[in-house]
């Protein structure tokens, strides 16, 4: 009668018929007909009946009937061989099936029996067994709960435990948690993504809530409010009061007013004052408020949303609101009245009286290029605005000469006005062409202040954070660093953000350095200060993330506007390749299958649908129209820099 063996191979049990044998190994034929060489040390059982295939089937069936608790109680307390336990369990010399069934039962119950070698086991100690069984029971219940959650999700229901987590299941999931595993299983079963499943079931209320809450979860995990007990800064009242009446120029929605202007006329000169709010007078390095600003790095802006860098009390103390005397860091620029050539400059900390807060949206129809050309402005500070516009134009021409090319004209900014709360608001999108007189005044004077102060800090070897750009290696990406260098894109020798200390941490830090230099005292940061380098890296990261969020929310509201206005047909302009920008909206997209067309080419699209999650518009080309005007073409130059990636 042929001899059969039961042996272990690669962690599993197999049976076969012995064809030949040596002291070290056996040649075995498996039930499948495959032949295998088996080491003698791997053989667990030698027997004659039943056939190999029948042995494993019968032993498995018998093993399932063996009560594990009873087997554990019967087993020796020390290490044992499975055949010895099989003999005790059967009460006689065990058959091959009886021995194999005990082996399979032991091997399949690692909670009860710990493997000590091939065919050898030791029962788990009672306390270890109790803990292990409790863990097994816990896992069983979790598996049941996971399956229950998954079934509810597939049925379109959202379990409360999953609803409570919401966006966290996507942004920062516990991948070992039953909630995430249930979402993953249900998404796979319904052939969708976890995000879209949570949106469909209401665990995430809407695409709007997803875009907002996912951003807040990543960058404001402790909420957008400020800790209680923060000090309320006191504006310095001991500073001298400047003999000027200053005015600011901002949008009506601006609450952090951090720059203002003034004019004084002398004999053969005009003194232009550029006054910047000075929170750094009361917020020093490592102060509580400075740490808050360093953590946030910037105010976050998006349509209908604003999360400020500083607490409201700090902003209120230093914002340049009309009717107040407020501390400022002033840059006085004496210019020759006829040519607007700069004669001399002076920087000092002082207080100024804010006479008015002028607003773009209320004055752009009054302070027009035509009115400026006529030389008459029917508005408060009209004469001052006319001179500032002439100075701004002179400064712009000087920068253009350094750049070697004119600044692009006709670029358009967009403001989003929301009437109502959240995603249900009515949205109006208003274009505003850059280069309007008021816009030019503010832009050029801020560039001048940031450039002058950057050069002043560099000249005096006071550490600061600079923005630079070089075209030596091609595109010329704008960099932030502690090393002063030219900003070729602007046409200035140095550029250090210093004009928005209520809204940007870099400006606040640079203002601390400027105030120290103006007062002739040591600066808060040295050139090799580790915190200075850390600020550059952290600011770059967070400022970029905030800008991406703003762009994402603007894309969302563009889509909502298209839906709100029931737009089915819309014009667009070609940027390059298949990249286009919709007319009247800051919405850049790729249009698959677009033929090769020149930049600025006007086209008309059929709007077919939109995805408010991925923020894409589905459209097709309807017709090619006329070519855009040169100003419109120039307006497209920046669009490629913020273009979405090619469609997958």
C-alpha positions as CSV (number, residue, x, y, z in Angstrom):
1,X,0.0,0.0,0.0
2,X,1.4,3.4,-0.9
3,X,2.6,5.7,1.8
4,X,1.2,9.2,2.1
5,X,2.5,12.2,4.0
6,X,1.1,15.4,5.4
7,X,3.7,18.2,5.3
8,X,4.0,22.0,5.7
9,X,5.1,24.2,2.8
10,X,5.2,27.9,2.6
11,X,2.9,28.2,5.7
12,X,0.2,25.9,4.5
13,X,-0.5,22.2,4.8
14,X,-0.3,19.8,1.9
15,X,-0.7,16.0,1.4
16,X,0.9,13.8,-1.2
17,X,2.0,10.3,-2.1
18,X,5.6,9.3,-1.5
19,X,7.4,8.2,-4.6
20,X,10.9,7.8,-3.2
21,X,12.8,8.8,-0.1
22,X,16.2,9.5,1.3
23,X,17.2,10.4,4.8
24,X,17.0,14.1,4.0
25,X,14.1,14.4,1.6
26,X,11.2,12.7,-0.2
27,X,9.9,12.9,-3.7
28,X,6.2,13.4,-3.5
29,X,3.3,13.4,-5.9
30,X,0.5,15.8,-5.0
31,X,-3.2,15.2,-5.7
32,X,-2.9,17.6,-8.6
33,X,-0.3,15.4,-10.2
34,X,2.5,17.8,-9.5
35,X,5.7,16.4,-8.1
36,X,7.6,18.1,-5.3
37,X,10.7,17.5,-3.3
38,X,9.9,17.7,0.4
39,X,12.4,17.9,3.2
40,X,12.1,15.2,5.8
41,X,11.9,17.9,8.6
42,X,8.8,19.3,7.0
43,X,6.8,16.1,7.3
44,X,4.2,16.2,10.0
45,X,2.4,12.9,9.5
46,X,2.9,9.7,7.6
47,X,-0.1,7.5,6.9
48,X,-1.7,5.0,4.5
49,X,-5.3,6.0,4.3
50,X,-7.2,7.9,3.1
51,X,-5.9,9.4,-0.2
52,X,-4.2,12.8,0.2
53,X,-7.0,14.8,-1.3
54,X,-9.6,13.1,0.9
55,X,-7.4,13.6,4.0
56,X,-7.4,17.4,3.9
57,X,-11.1,17.6,3.1
58,X,-12.2,15.2,5.8
59,X,-9.8,16.7,8.4
60,X,-11.0,20.3,7.7
61,X,-14.6,19.2,8.1
62,X,-13.8,17.4,11.4
63,X,-11.8,20.4,12.7
64,X,-14.7,22.7,12.4
65,X,-16.6,20.5,14.9
66,X,-13.9,20.7,17.5
67,X,-14.8,23.1,20.4
68,X,-11.9,25.4,20.9
69,X,-12.6,26.2,24.6
70,X,-12.8,22.5,25.4
71,X,-9.6,21.8,23.3
72,X,-7.8,24.6,25.2
73,X,-8.8,23.1,28.6
74,X,-7.7,19.6,27.5
75,X,-4.3,20.7,26.2
76,X,-1.2,20.4,28.3
77,X,-0.1,23.6,29.9
78,X,3.4,23.3,28.4
79,X,4.6,23.0,24.8
80,X,3.2,19.9,23.1
81,X,3.1,18.1,19.7
82,X,-0.2,18.0,17.9
83,X,-0.2,14.2,17.7
84,X,0.1,13.9,21.5
85,X,-3.0,16.2,21.9
86,X,-4.8,14.2,19.2
87,X,-4.2,11.0,21.2
88,X,-5.5,12.5,24.4
89,X,-8.5,14.1,22.7
90,X,-9.5,10.8,20.8
91,X,-8.7,8.5,23.7
92,X,-6.8,6.2,21.4
93,X,-4.1,6.2,18.8
94,X,-5.6,8.8,16.4
95,X,-6.3,8.0,12.8
96,X,-4.7,10.2,10.1
97,X,-7.9,12.2,9.8
98,X,-8.2,12.7,13.6
99,X,-4.6,13.8,13.9
100,X,-4.8,16.1,10.9
101,X,-8.1,17.7,12.2
102,X,-6.4,18.5,15.6
103,X,-3.5,20.0,13.7
104,X,-5.7,22.2,11.5
105,X,-7.8,23.3,14.5
106,X,-4.6,24.2,16.5
107,X,-3.1,26.0,13.6
108,X,-6.2,28.0,12.8
109,X,-6.6,29.3,16.4
110,X,-3.6,31.5,17.2
111,X,-5.5,33.2,19.9
112,X,-5.8,30.0,21.8
113,X,-2.6,28.2,20.8
114,X,0.8,29.8,20.2
115,X,2.9,28.1,17.5
116,X,6.3,26.9,18.8
117,X,7.5,25.0,15.7
118,X,6.3,22.7,13.0
119,X,3.4,20.7,14.6
120,X,4.2,22.1,18.1
121,X,2.0,24.5,20.1
122,X,1.5,25.9,23.6
123,X,-1.8,27.1,25.0
124,X,-2.2,30.8,25.6
125,X,-2.1,31.8,29.3
126,X,-5.6,32.5,30.7
127,X,-5.1,36.2,31.1
128,X,-3.6,36.5,27.6
129,X,-6.5,34.4,26.2
130,X,-9.1,36.6,27.8
131,X,-7.5,39.8,26.4
132,X,-7.1,38.3,23.0
133,X,-10.7,37.1,22.9
134,X,-11.9,40.5,24.0
135,X,-9.9,42.0,21.1
136,X,-11.4,39.5,18.7
137,X,-14.9,40.3,19.8
138,X,-14.2,44.0,19.5
139,X,-12.9,43.5,15.9
140,X,-16.0,41.4,15.1
141,X,-18.3,44.1,16.3
142,X,-16.3,46.8,14.4
143,X,-16.5,44.7,11.3
144,X,-20.3,44.4,11.7
145,X,-20.6,48.1,12.3
146,X,-18.4,48.9,9.3
147,X,-20.6,46.7,7.2
148,X,-23.7,48.4,8.6
149,X,-22.3,51.8,7.9
150,X,-21.3,50.8,4.3
151,X,-24.8,49.4,3.7
152,X,-26.4,52.6,4.9
153,X,-24.1,54.7,2.7
154,X,-24.9,52.6,-0.3
155,X,-28.6,53.1,0.4
156,X,-28.1,56.9,0.4
157,X,-28.2,57.3,4.2
158,X,-25.4,58.8,6.4
159,X,-24.7,57.3,9.8
160,X,-24.3,59.9,12.5
161,X,-20.7,58.8,13.3
162,X,-19.8,59.5,9.7
163,X,-21.8,62.8,9.5
164,X,-19.9,64.0,12.6
165,X,-16.5,63.6,10.9
166,X,-17.5,65.1,7.5
167,X,-14.6,66.6,5.6
168,X,-12.1,65.1,8.1
169,X,-12.7,61.7,6.4
170,X,-11.1,63.2,3.3
171,X,-8.7,65.8,4.6
172,X,-7.2,63.9,7.5
173,X,-8.7,60.4,7.7
174,X,-8.0,57.8,10.3
175,X,-7.4,55.0,7.7
176,X,-7.7,52.4,10.4
177,X,-11.0,53.8,11.7
178,X,-14.2,51.9,10.8
179,X,-15.8,55.1,9.5
180,X,-13.2,55.6,6.8
181,X,-13.1,51.9,6.0
182,X,-16.9,52.0,5.6
183,X,-16.8,55.0,3.3
184,X,-14.0,53.4,1.3
185,X,-16.0,50.1,0.9
186,X,-19.2,51.9,0.0
187,X,-17.4,54.1,-2.5
188,X,-15.9,51.1,-4.2
189,X,-19.2,49.3,-4.2
190,X,-21.0,52.2,-5.8
191,X,-18.1,53.0,-8.2
192,X,-17.5,56.6,-7.0
193,X,-15.0,58.4,-4.9
194,X,-15.2,58.8,-1.1
195,X,-15.7,62.6,-1.6
196,X,-18.6,62.3,-4.0
197,X,-20.2,59.6,-1.9
198,X,-20.1,61.9,1.2
199,X,-21.5,64.7,-0.8
200,X,-24.3,62.5,-2.2
201,X,-25.3,61.3,1.2
202,X,-25.1,64.7,2.9
203,X,-22.1,63.9,5.2
204,X,-20.6,66.9,3.5
205,X,-23.4,69.4,2.9
206,X,-22.5,70.7,-0.5
207,X,-19.6,71.5,-2.8
208,X,-19.4,75.0,-1.3
209,X,-19.0,73.5,2.2
210,X,-16.4,71.1,0.9
211,X,-14.2,73.8,-0.6
212,X,-14.5,76.0,2.5
213,X,-14.4,73.4,5.3
214,X,-11.5,71.4,3.7
215,X,-9.5,74.6,3.6
216,X,-10.3,75.4,7.2
217,X,-9.6,71.9,8.3
218,X,-6.1,72.1,6.8
219,X,-5.1,75.6,7.8
220,X,-7.3,76.6,10.7
221,X,-7.8,73.3,12.5
222,X,-8.5,75.1,15.8
223,X,-11.0,77.5,14.2
224,X,-10.7,81.0,12.7
225,X,-11.3,82.8,15.9
226,X,-8.5,84.1,18.2
227,X,-7.6,82.9,21.6
228,X,-9.1,84.7,24.6
229,X,-6.8,86.8,26.7
230,X,-4.7,88.2,23.9
231,X,-3.3,91.7,24.8
232,X,-5.0,94.7,23.3
233,X,-2.2,96.8,21.7
234,X,-2.1,100.5,22.6
235,X,-1.3,103.0,19.9
236,X,1.7,105.1,20.7
237,X,0.4,108.5,21.7
238,X,3.9,110.0,22.6
239,X,4.9,110.2,18.9
240,X,4.8,113.7,17.3
241,X,1.8,114.6,15.3
242,X,2.6,115.4,11.7
243,X,1.2,118.7,10.3
244,X,-0.6,117.0,7.5
245,X,-4.1,115.8,6.6
246,X,-3.8,112.3,5.2
247,X,-6.3,110.3,3.1
248,X,-6.5,106.7,2.1
249,X,-7.7,105.1,-1.1
250,X,-9.3,101.7,-0.8
251,X,-12.4,99.7,-1.8
252,X,-15.4,100.0,0.4
253,X,-15.0,96.5,1.7
254,X,-11.5,97.2,3.1
255,X,-11.4,97.3,6.9
256,X,-7.7,96.9,7.4
257,X,-6.7,100.3,6.1
258,X,-2.9,100.4,6.2
259,X,-1.8,103.1,3.8
260,X,-2.6,106.8,3.3
261,X,-1.2,109.8,1.5
262,X,-0.6,113.5,2.1
263,X,0.8,116.5,0.3
264,X,2.6,119.6,1.4
265,X,3.8,122.4,-0.9
266,X,7.0,124.3,-0.3
267,X,9.2,126.7,-2.2
268,X,10.3,124.7,-5.2
269,X,9.2,121.3,-3.9
270,X,6.2,119.2,-3.1
271,X,6.4,116.8,-0.2
272,X,4.5,113.6,-0.7
273,X,3.8,111.6,2.4
274,X,3.3,107.9,2.2
275,X,1.9,106.8,5.6
276,X,1.8,103.1,6.6
277,X,-0.1,101.9,9.7
278,X,2.5,101.0,12.3
279,X,1.4,98.0,14.4
280,X,5.1,97.1,14.9
281,X,5.3,100.0,17.3
282,X,3.3,97.8,19.8
283,X,3.9,94.3,18.5
284,X,7.5,93.2,19.0
285,X,9.4,90.0,18.3
286,X,7.8,87.0,20.1
287,X,5.0,89.1,21.6
288,X,1.8,87.2,21.9
289,X,0.3,89.1,18.9
290,X,3.4,88.6,16.9
291,X,3.2,84.8,17.4
292,X,-0.5,84.9,16.3
293,X,0.6,86.8,13.1
294,X,3.5,84.4,12.5
295,X,1.1,81.4,12.8
296,X,-1.4,82.9,10.3
297,X,1.1,84.7,8.1
298,X,-1.5,86.6,6.2
299,X,-5.2,87.7,6.1
300,X,-7.1,85.2,4.0
301,X,-9.4,86.7,1.3
302,X,-12.1,84.9,-0.7
303,X,-15.5,86.0,-2.1
304,X,-17.7,86.7,0.9
305,X,-15.0,85.6,3.3
306,X,-12.1,87.1,5.3
307,X,-10.0,85.7,8.1
308,X,-7.7,88.3,9.4
309,X,-4.1,87.9,10.4
310,X,-4.5,90.0,13.6
311,X,-7.4,90.1,16.0
312,X,-10.0,92.8,15.5
313,X,-8.8,94.9,18.5
314,X,-5.3,95.0,17.0
315,X,-6.6,96.1,13.6
316,X,-8.9,98.7,15.2
317,X,-6.0,100.2,17.2
318,X,-3.8,100.8,14.1
319,X,-6.2,100.9,11.0
320,X,-6.0,104.3,9.3
321,X,-9.7,105.1,9.8
322,X,-11.0,108.6,9.0
323,X,-11.3,111.0,11.9
324,X,-8.5,109.5,14.0
325,X,-4.9,110.3,14.9
326,X,-3.0,107.1,14.4
327,X,0.7,106.0,14.6
328,X,2.3,105.5,11.2
329,X,5.7,104.8,9.6
330,X,6.0,107.7,7.1
331,X,8.1,108.0,4.0
332,X,8.3,111.6,2.9
333,X,9.3,112.1,-0.7
334,X,10.2,115.6,-1.8
335,X,9.8,116.1,-5.5
336,X,10.4,118.9,-8.0
337,X,6.9,120.2,-9.0
338,X,7.5,120.4,-12.7
339,X,9.3,117.1,-13.4
340,X,8.3,115.1,-10.4
341,X,12.0,114.2,-9.9
342,X,12.7,113.0,-6.4
343,X,14.9,115.5,-4.5
344,X,15.2,113.8,-1.1
345,X,13.5,111.3,1.2
346,X,12.9,110.9,4.9
347,X,11.5,108.1,7.0
348,X,10.1,108.7,10.5
349,X,7.6,107.2,13.0
350,X,4.9,109.7,13.9
351,X,1.2,110.2,14.2
352,X,-1.0,111.5,11.5
353,X,-4.6,112.8,11.3
354,X,-6.6,110.8,8.8
355,X,-8.9,113.2,7.1
356,X,-10.8,110.9,4.8
357,X,-11.1,107.3,3.5
358,X,-11.6,107.6,-0.2
359,X,-13.2,104.6,-1.9
360,X,-12.4,103.2,-5.4
361,X,-15.9,102.0,-6.1
362,X,-17.4,105.4,-5.3
363,X,-14.8,107.5,-7.2
364,X,-13.7,105.5,-10.2
365,X,-16.5,107.1,-12.2
366,X,-15.4,110.6,-11.1
367,X,-11.6,110.2,-11.2
368,X,-11.4,109.0,-14.8
369,X,-8.5,109.3,-17.3
370,X,-10.5,112.0,-19.1
371,X,-11.1,114.0,-15.9
372,X,-7.4,113.7,-15.0
373,X,-6.4,114.8,-18.5
374,X,-8.7,117.9,-18.2
375,X,-7.0,118.6,-14.8
376,X,-10.2,119.0,-12.9
377,X,-11.5,116.6,-10.3
378,X,-14.8,117.3,-8.6
379,X,-14.0,115.3,-5.4
380,X,-12.4,115.9,-2.0
381,X,-8.6,116.1,-2.4
382,X,-9.0,116.5,-6.1
383,X,-5.8,118.7,-6.4
384,X,-3.8,116.2,-4.4
385,X,-5.0,113.3,-6.5
386,X,-4.1,115.1,-9.7
387,X,-0.5,115.7,-8.5
388,X,-0.2,112.1,-7.1
389,X,-1.4,110.8,-10.5
390,X,1.3,112.8,-12.3
391,X,3.9,111.5,-9.8
392,X,2.7,108.0,-10.2
393,X,2.9,108.3,-14.0
394,X,6.5,109.5,-13.7
395,X,7.4,106.7,-11.4
396,X,5.8,104.2,-13.8
397,X,7.8,105.5,-16.7
398,X,11.0,105.2,-14.7
399,X,10.3,101.6,-13.9
400,X,9.4,100.9,-17.5
401,X,12.7,102.4,-18.6
402,X,14.5,99.9,-16.3
403,X,12.3,97.0,-17.4
404,X,13.0,97.8,-21.0
405,X,9.4,97.4,-21.9
406,X,6.1,99.1,-20.9
407,X,3.8,97.7,-18.2
408,X,0.9,95.8,-19.8
409,X,-2.2,97.8,-20.0
410,X,-5.8,96.8,-19.9
411,X,-5.5,94.0,-17.4
412,X,-8.7,93.4,-15.5
413,X,-9.3,92.6,-11.9
414,X,-12.6,91.3,-10.7
415,X,-14.6,91.8,-7.5
416,X,-17.2,89.4,-6.2
417,X,-20.2,90.9,-4.4
418,X,-22.3,88.4,-2.5
419,X,-25.8,89.3,-1.4
420,X,-26.8,86.7,1.2
421,X,-25.0,84.1,3.2
422,X,-22.9,81.1,2.1
423,X,-23.6,79.2,-1.0
424,X,-27.1,80.5,-1.4
425,X,-26.0,84.1,-1.9
426,X,-26.7,86.0,-5.1
427,X,-23.4,86.8,-6.8
428,X,-22.4,89.8,-8.9
429,X,-19.0,89.8,-10.6
430,X,-17.7,93.2,-11.4
431,X,-14.6,93.8,-13.7
432,X,-12.2,96.6,-12.9
433,X,-9.6,97.5,-15.4
434,X,-6.1,98.0,-13.9
435,X,-4.4,101.3,-14.6
436,X,-7.4,103.5,-13.6
437,X,-6.1,106.7,-12.0
438,X,-6.8,105.8,-8.4
439,X,-5.4,102.3,-8.9
440,X,-2.2,103.7,-10.5
441,X,-1.7,106.1,-7.7
442,X,-1.9,103.5,-5.0
443,X,0.1,100.9,-6.9
444,X,3.0,103.1,-7.9
445,X,3.4,104.8,-4.5
446,X,3.3,101.4,-2.7
447,X,5.9,100.1,-5.2
448,X,8.0,103.1,-4.5
449,X,7.8,102.8,-0.7
450,X,8.6,99.1,-0.7
451,X,11.4,99.6,-3.2
452,X,12.9,102.6,-1.3
453,X,12.7,100.9,2.1
454,X,14.1,97.7,0.7
455,X,17.1,99.6,-0.6
456,X,17.4,101.5,2.7
457,X,17.5,98.3,4.7
458,X,20.0,96.7,2.3
459,X,22.2,99.8,2.3
460,X,22.4,99.8,6.1
461,X,22.9,96.0,6.3
462,X,19.7,95.5,8.3
463,X,18.2,92.1,7.8
464,X,14.9,91.9,6.0
465,X,12.7,89.7,3.7
466,X,12.9,90.7,0.1
467,X,11.1,89.8,-3.1
468,X,13.2,89.5,-6.2
469,X,12.9,88.4,-9.8
470,X,15.6,87.7,-12.4
471,X,15.2,86.8,-16.0
472,X,18.7,85.4,-16.4
473,X,17.4,81.8,-16.5
474,X,14.2,82.2,-18.4
475,X,10.8,82.8,-16.9
476,X,11.9,84.7,-13.9
477,X,10.0,83.3,-10.9
478,X,9.4,85.7,-8.1
479,X,11.4,84.6,-5.0
480,X,11.3,85.5,-1.4
481,X,14.6,85.5,0.5
482,X,16.7,87.4,3.1
483,X,19.1,88.4,0.3
484,X,18.6,91.8,-1.3
485,X,18.4,91.6,-5.1
486,X,16.7,93.3,-8.0
487,X,13.1,92.7,-9.0
488,X,13.5,92.9,-12.7
489,X,9.8,92.3,-13.4
490,X,9.0,95.6,-11.6
491,X,12.1,97.4,-12.7
492,X,13.4,98.2,-9.2
493,X,16.8,97.5,-7.5
494,X,15.3,96.2,-4.3
495,X,11.8,95.3,-3.1
496,X,10.8,94.5,0.4
497,X,7.1,94.2,1.3
498,X,6.5,96.8,4.0
499,X,3.2,98.5,3.1
500,X,0.6,96.0,4.5
501,X,1.7,95.2,8.1
502,X,-1.9,94.7,9.2
503,X,-2.4,92.0,6.6
504,X,0.9,90.3,5.9
505,X,3.4,89.0,8.4
506,X,6.4,89.7,6.2
507,X,5.4,93.4,6.2
508,X,5.0,93.4,9.9
509,X,8.5,91.9,10.4
510,X,10.1,94.3,7.9
511,X,8.4,97.2,9.7
512,X,10.0,96.0,13.0
513,X,13.3,96.3,11.2
514,X,12.5,99.7,9.6
515,X,11.4,101.2,12.9
516,X,14.6,100.0,14.6
517,X,16.7,101.6,11.8
518,X,14.7,104.8,11.9
519,X,15.2,105.0,15.7
520,X,18.9,104.1,15.5
521,X,18.5,101.0,17.7
522,X,19.4,97.4,17.1
523,X,17.0,95.5,14.9
524,X,15.0,92.6,16.2
525,X,16.4,90.1,13.6
526,X,20.0,89.6,12.6
527,X,20.9,88.5,9.0
528,X,21.7,84.9,10.1
529,X,18.6,84.6,12.4
530,X,17.0,81.2,12.0
531,X,13.5,82.7,12.7
532,X,14.0,84.9,9.7
533,X,14.7,82.0,7.3
534,X,11.8,80.1,8.9
535,X,9.5,83.0,8.2
536,X,10.4,83.0,4.5
537,X,9.6,79.3,4.2
538,X,6.4,79.4,6.2
539,X,5.1,82.5,4.5
540,X,5.7,81.1,1.0
541,X,3.8,78.0,1.9
542,X,0.8,79.6,3.6
543,X,0.5,82.6,1.3
544,X,0.5,80.2,-1.7
545,X,-2.2,78.1,0.0
546,X,-4.3,81.1,0.7
547,X,-4.0,82.3,-2.9
548,X,-5.0,78.9,-4.2
549,X,-8.0,78.9,-1.9
550,X,-9.1,82.4,-3.1
551,X,-8.7,81.3,-6.7
552,X,-10.7,78.1,-6.0
553,X,-13.6,80.0,-4.4
554,X,-13.5,82.5,-7.3
555,X,-13.9,79.6,-9.7
556,X,-16.7,78.3,-7.6
557,X,-18.6,81.6,-7.7
558,X,-18.0,81.9,-11.5
559,X,-19.7,78.6,-12.0
560,X,-22.5,79.7,-9.6
561,X,-22.9,82.9,-11.6
562,X,-23.2,81.0,-14.8
563,X,-25.9,78.8,-13.2
564,X,-27.6,81.8,-11.6
565,X,-27.8,83.7,-14.9
566,X,-28.8,80.5,-16.8
567,X,-25.9,81.1,-19.2
568,X,-25.9,78.6,-22.1
569,X,-23.7,80.5,-24.5
570,X,-20.6,82.5,-23.6
571,X,-17.7,84.2,-25.3
572,X,-14.0,83.4,-24.5
573,X,-10.5,84.4,-25.6
574,X,-7.7,82.0,-26.5
575,X,-4.6,82.3,-24.3
576,X,-2.5,79.6,-25.9
577,X,-3.1,76.2,-27.2
578,X,-6.4,74.8,-25.7
579,X,-6.2,77.3,-22.8
580,X,-9.0,79.9,-22.9
581,X,-10.5,82.5,-20.5
582,X,-14.2,83.2,-20.4
583,X,-15.4,86.7,-21.2
584,X,-16.2,88.9,-18.2
585,X,-15.0,86.3,-15.7
586,X,-11.7,85.4,-14.0
587,X,-12.2,81.8,-15.2
588,X,-9.4,80.1,-17.1
589,X,-10.0,76.6,-18.5
590,X,-8.9,74.1,-21.1
591,X,-11.2,73.3,-24.1
592,X,-10.5,69.9,-25.4
593,X,-10.3,69.7,-29.2
594,X,-9.8,73.4,-29.8
595,X,-8.1,74.0,-33.1
596,X,-4.8,76.0,-33.2
597,X,-5.8,79.6,-32.9
598,X,-3.7,82.8,-32.2
599,X,-3.6,84.4,-28.8
600,X,-6.5,86.7,-28.2
601,X,-8.8,85.0,-30.8
602,X,-12.4,85.4,-29.7
603,X,-14.5,82.3,-29.7
604,X,-18.1,81.4,-28.7
605,X,-18.9,78.4,-26.5
606,X,-22.0,76.3,-25.7
607,X,-22.0,75.7,-22.0
608,X,-23.1,72.1,-21.5
609,X,-22.7,71.6,-17.7
610,X,-20.5,72.2,-14.8
611,X,-18.9,70.3,-11.9
612,X,-18.9,72.4,-8.7
613,X,-16.6,69.8,-7.0
614,X,-13.8,69.8,-9.6
615,X,-14.7,73.4,-10.6
616,X,-14.8,72.7,-14.3
617,X,-17.1,73.9,-17.0
618,X,-18.1,71.4,-19.7
619,X,-18.3,73.3,-23.0
620,X,-17.9,72.9,-26.7
621,X,-16.8,75.3,-29.4
622,X,-19.7,76.9,-31.2
623,X,-17.9,79.3,-33.5
624,X,-14.7,81.3,-34.0
625,X,-15.3,85.1,-33.9
626,X,-13.1,88.1,-34.5
627,X,-9.6,88.6,-33.1
628,X,-9.3,90.5,-29.9
629,X,-8.0,94.0,-29.6
630,X,-4.3,94.4,-28.6
631,X,-5.2,95.6,-25.1
632,X,-7.3,92.4,-24.6
633,X,-4.4,90.3,-25.8
634,X,-2.1,91.9,-23.3
635,X,-4.6,91.2,-20.6
636,X,-4.1,87.5,-21.3
637,X,-0.4,87.5,-20.6
638,X,-0.8,86.7,-16.9
639,X,-3.6,84.2,-17.4
640,X,-1.3,81.3,-18.4
641,X,0.5,81.6,-15.0
642,X,-2.7,80.6,-13.1
643,X,-4.0,78.1,-15.7
644,X,-5.4,74.8,-14.5
645,X,-3.5,71.6,-15.5
646,X,-4.4,69.9,-18.8
647,X,-7.5,67.8,-18.6
648,X,-6.9,64.2,-17.7
